Amino acid sequence: HPVTGVRFENNVIDGIEANFFETVITDMNHYRSAEQFMNAGFEHGRCFWSFGENGKVAADDTEDAKRIGVVDAQNGSAVYQGLFVKADKPCIFRAKVCASDKGFRMFVKDLETQELIAARAIENAEWDELEMEFSVPANGNYHIGIENAKAEKGTARIANAMLMGNCEAALEYDN
């Protein structure tokens, strides 16, 4: 479950952002995020995941993980994590995904500018493991997940997210 009721005492924090106490940790600029998805199968609910409008965690008896991230057809609907990615060689974002309508996608965006770095349409209505290879222009934090790109109805689902490639913590992967 998400951490709540945190109390800092006898600490000094320099260069803190004005919205520190209102911001999801993985959405913060100037702090290096984790290099791998945490709670990748939603076993612990929303913990480590960020949600755009109407993104949520739901039970899914048909999926091995039993919990999934869900995005609906509202503008801004997304489920993602902020991860630190290196620019030295390609990465692969792999996840089980499905969508009941066209217009949903896997994505990688620059955390600070929200510039779209990579995207792959989710066109399968049944659960399938999809991969999206990408490279980032600079070392930094990036939002990685699924979102509504232009769907007018339906939902998209994600489970078992994984980042492979250029992170020390990642599974070894070479082209």
C-alpha positions as CSV (number, residue, x, y, z in Angstrom):
1,H,0.0,0.0,0.0
2,P,1.1,3.6,-0.5
3,V,3.1,5.1,2.4
4,T,1.1,7.7,4.3
5,G,1.6,9.7,7.5
6,V,5.4,10.1,6.9
7,R,7.0,12.4,9.4
8,F,10.5,13.9,8.9
9,E,12.4,14.9,12.0
10,N,15.8,16.4,12.6
11,N,16.7,16.3,8.9
12,V,18.0,18.9,6.5
13,I,16.9,18.7,2.9
14,D,18.5,21.1,0.4
15,G,17.0,22.0,-3.0
16,I,13.5,20.6,-2.3
17,E,10.7,21.2,-4.7
18,A,7.8,23.4,-3.6
19,N,5.3,20.6,-4.2
20,F,7.4,17.9,-2.4
21,F,4.7,16.8,0.0
22,E,2.0,16.7,-2.7
23,T,4.0,14.9,-5.4
24,V,4.3,11.1,-6.1
25,I,8.0,10.4,-5.4
26,T,8.6,8.9,-8.9
27,D,7.2,12.1,-10.5
28,M,9.8,14.4,-8.9
29,N,12.4,16.1,-11.0
30,H,16.0,16.3,-9.8
31,Y,15.8,13.1,-7.8
32,R,17.0,9.9,-9.4
33,S,14.2,7.3,-9.5
34,A,14.5,3.6,-9.4
35,E,15.9,1.8,-12.4
36,Q,13.3,-1.0,-12.4
37,F,9.5,-1.2,-12.0
38,M,8.6,-1.7,-8.4
39,N,5.3,-3.6,-7.6
40,A,5.3,-4.5,-11.3
41,G,2.3,-6.8,-11.0
42,F,0.3,-4.5,-8.7
43,E,0.5,-7.0,-5.9
44,H,0.6,-4.1,-3.4
45,G,-2.1,-2.0,-5.1
46,R,-1.2,1.6,-6.2
47,C,2.2,1.5,-4.4
48,F,5.0,3.0,-6.7
49,W,2.5,3.6,-9.6
50,S,1.3,7.0,-10.7
51,F,-2.1,7.5,-12.2
52,G,-3.4,10.1,-14.6
53,E,-7.1,10.9,-14.6
54,N,-9.2,7.8,-14.1
55,G,-6.2,5.3,-14.0
56,K,-6.8,2.7,-11.3
57,V,-5.8,-0.7,-9.9
58,A,-8.5,-3.4,-10.2
59,A,-8.9,-7.1,-9.5
60,D,-8.8,-9.4,-12.5
61,D,-9.5,-13.1,-11.9
62,T,-8.4,-13.9,-15.5
63,E,-4.9,-12.6,-15.1
64,D,-2.2,-14.5,-13.2
65,A,-1.2,-11.4,-11.2
66,K,-4.8,-11.0,-9.9
67,R,-4.3,-7.2,-9.9
68,I,-3.9,-5.0,-12.8
69,G,-3.5,-1.4,-13.8
70,V,-6.5,0.0,-15.8
71,V,-6.8,3.0,-18.1
72,D,-10.1,4.2,-19.4
73,A,-11.1,6.3,-22.4
74,Q,-11.0,9.6,-20.5
75,N,-8.4,12.2,-21.8
76,G,-5.4,12.0,-19.5
77,S,-6.0,8.5,-18.3
78,A,-2.7,6.8,-17.6
79,V,-0.9,4.3,-15.4
80,Y,2.9,4.7,-15.2
81,Q,6.1,4.8,-13.1
82,G,8.9,7.3,-13.2
83,L,12.1,5.3,-13.8
84,F,15.8,6.4,-14.2
85,V,17.0,5.4,-17.7
86,K,20.5,5.7,-19.1
87,A,21.1,6.9,-22.7
88,D,24.0,4.6,-23.5
89,K,22.1,1.8,-25.2
90,P,18.5,0.7,-26.1
91,C,16.0,-0.5,-23.5
92,I,12.9,-2.7,-23.8
93,F,9.7,-2.0,-22.0
94,R,7.8,-5.4,-21.7
95,A,4.4,-5.9,-20.1
96,K,1.3,-8.0,-20.4
97,V,-1.3,-5.7,-21.9
98,C,-4.7,-5.7,-23.6
99,A,-7.2,-3.1,-24.8
100,S,-10.9,-3.3,-25.6
101,D,-10.6,-0.5,-28.1
102,K,-8.0,1.0,-30.4
103,G,-6.4,4.3,-29.2
104,F,-4.5,3.0,-26.1
105,R,-0.7,2.7,-26.1
106,M,2.4,1.8,-24.2
107,F,4.6,4.9,-23.8
108,V,7.8,6.5,-22.6
109,K,7.8,10.3,-21.9
110,D,10.4,12.7,-20.6
111,L,9.4,13.3,-17.0
112,E,10.2,17.0,-17.0
113,T,8.9,18.0,-20.4
114,Q,6.4,15.2,-21.1
115,E,7.8,14.9,-24.6
116,L,6.9,11.5,-26.1
117,I,10.0,9.5,-26.6
118,A,8.4,6.2,-27.7
119,A,5.0,4.7,-28.2
120,R,3.4,1.4,-29.3
121,A,-0.3,0.9,-29.9
122,I,-2.0,-1.8,-27.9
123,E,-4.2,-3.5,-30.5
124,N,-4.8,-6.9,-28.8
125,A,-8.1,-7.4,-27.1
126,E,-6.8,-10.5,-25.2
127,W,-3.8,-10.5,-22.7
128,D,-0.5,-10.6,-24.6
129,E,3.1,-9.8,-23.7
130,L,4.2,-6.8,-25.8
131,E,7.6,-5.3,-26.1
132,M,8.6,-1.8,-27.1
133,E,12.3,-1.0,-27.8
134,F,13.4,2.6,-27.2
135,S,16.4,4.8,-26.5
136,V,16.4,8.0,-24.5
137,P,18.2,11.2,-25.5
138,A,19.9,11.7,-22.1
139,N,20.2,10.0,-18.7
140,G,17.3,10.9,-16.6
141,N,13.8,10.1,-15.2
142,Y,11.2,9.0,-17.7
143,H,7.5,8.1,-17.3
144,I,6.9,4.5,-18.6
145,G,3.5,2.9,-18.8
146,I,0.2,2.8,-20.7
147,E,-2.2,5.6,-21.5
148,N,-5.2,6.7,-23.6
149,A,-3.8,8.2,-26.7
150,K,-7.1,8.7,-28.6
151,A,-9.5,6.0,-27.5
152,E,-13.1,7.2,-27.2
153,K,-14.4,4.1,-25.4
154,G,-13.2,1.0,-23.5
155,T,-10.3,0.3,-21.3
156,A,-6.6,-0.8,-21.5
157,R,-5.0,-3.1,-18.9
158,I,-1.4,-3.7,-17.8
159,A,0.3,-6.3,-15.6
160,N,3.8,-7.6,-15.0
161,A,5.7,-4.6,-16.3
162,M,9.5,-4.9,-16.8
163,L,12.3,-2.7,-18.1
164,M,15.2,-4.5,-19.7
165,G,18.4,-3.1,-21.1
166,N,20.8,-0.5,-19.9
167,C,20.2,-0.4,-16.1
168,E,22.5,-2.2,-13.7
169,A,19.4,-3.6,-11.9
170,A,17.8,-4.8,-15.2
171,L,17.9,-8.3,-16.6
172,E,20.8,-8.6,-19.0
173,Y,19.8,-7.9,-22.5
174,D,21.9,-7.3,-25.6
175,N,20.9,-6.7,-29.2
